[in-house]
Amino acid sequence: MPRGMVDLGKANFCIFLAYGSEAEAALRAARMSDSRATSVLKTTLTMMISAPRCSGFAAEFGHGREERAKALMDVRYPNGRTVLHYAAGGGRTQICEYLIEQLKVDVDVKDDIGDTPLHTAALAEQYLTSAYLLDHGAQPNAANHKGIAPLHIAAMNGRQDQLRLLISKGAEVSAQPLCGTPLQCAAAMGMKNAVKILLDSDANVSKFSFSSDVHTTGASHCGKFRSLCKVIAQGSMMTDMAGTDPNLVSHGVTPLTVAVSEGQTKIIKCLLKAGADPNVTNFVKIAAMRGSRADVRALLQATTPIPSIADWSVDGILKYVQSVEAENQRKSIVEQKFHEAKAKGAEAVARNDYLEAIYWYTEASLAMTAKPKDAAVISNRSLCWARLNEGSNALKDAMACIILRPDWPKPYYRAGVAWRILQDYERAAEAFEMGLMMDPENKDLQDAKRDAETALRAARMSDFRGTFMHEYAIDSDDLCSMM
């Protein structure tokens, strides 16, 4: 068996069996950086197409050039990437040309995570190769399994030329997967020029997604939204962004919320000058709680006086927020916010809006920072992550819930579901079993445990079959014929 053989299924098995070392050479050639790359790859591929050395291969794929070329291009590394992926990522435009125009390789062929060659070219910042792929039919809006398109990658890299190229070819500037829009991605990475290009291209500044950032920092501190707010609020950009709403709201969070919470006095003044409303939230109280005299002064004149604060001055406001009256009022507000956020989370779940629900459950959790966490809220958030197929985040919440209430069966069920999403069926079955120890008659746990055990047996059988075929170099059809 050729060295480095990869068991990737019927077609790949036959190719490696017939051409093993040459197939590896083709993949290596695609990543070569010197001038020999194109000729090496052409020679290798031509030999592989024109001179099959295995009668089984010819019988399986026929003698036609197209059939053998197609079979050849099914050779993949374990990550599912093809020769074209590696050529695109390495900026080997001539090799891409040969593969696409001569061998008729699918320009949008996807790897195991759904990335196309255009994704890999964008990730490696290969502008000329990206341009070639787009000119030869690459889809600018092709999304991988997480919904990420090449424009998201270019935005995160801050590559202005690639952004303009992709947009000129029809890339959707407001595409919104779980990771956020391209605008969010650019803002999160601090790519100010990329943000400006996207805004100039009519990116929808009101569209946001809350992904795993919500899990760790809370929606009111969501990294992507905060970053975007900062960029929007930059005084140097405000004149170039006429028409941008300084009162942009996402779940009650505005650019002014971010500026005040971080003590950005210059940005506060800039936003107020642009028309930001300081009365939407008691921003002046927030500034006073932070002890920021400069921010209180900046907000004072633009804020409508609050009746409960008798001395409407910088010193009067700073003194009031330290009073017993203000402390009791804050406790009451926190309790109210907790119950409101929890209720809104339940409403979002009822309409299957799980990202919205995650936001509100996070808000509810953050509202109770001075008290023990509410296990039901954490459990419900785990459910939402699971519905979004985010196994890692679902597991984090499930484990946190188990710590809070180790005698409650539900978090064990949540943990089992998370392990199942992560395809660790053994741990899933163990988690369900733990839940059944506390509630033996729970039908959901019983069914889930049985399903996990069935999946575990199937996975073990598949692993055994794959190992057997790999070790003895047996084709799947040959294996069937032996039975």
Protein Blocks (a to p, Z undefined) as FASTA:
>chain_A
ZZhiacebjklmmmmmmmmmmmmmmmmmmmpcbfklmmmmmmmmmmmmmmccbfklmmmn
ojafklmmmmmmmpccfkopafklmmmmnopaklmmmmmmmnopafkbccfkopafklmm
mmnopaklmmmmmmnopafkbccfkopafklmmmmnopaklmmmmmmnopafkbccfnop
fklmmmmnopaklmmmmmmnopafkbccddfklmmnojklgfklmmmmmmmmpmklmmmm
ghiafkbceehiafklmmmmnopaklmmmmmmnopafklpcfklmmmmnopaklmmmmmm
mpccdfklmblcfklmmmmmmpmklmmmmmmmmmmmmmmmmmmmmmmmmnopaklmmmmm
mmmmmmmmmpccdfklmmmmmmmmmmnopaklmmmmmmmmmmmmmmbmklmmmmmmmmmm
nopaklmmmmmmmmmmmmmmlmklmmmmmmmmmmmmmmmmmmmmmmmmmmnopafklmmm
mZZ
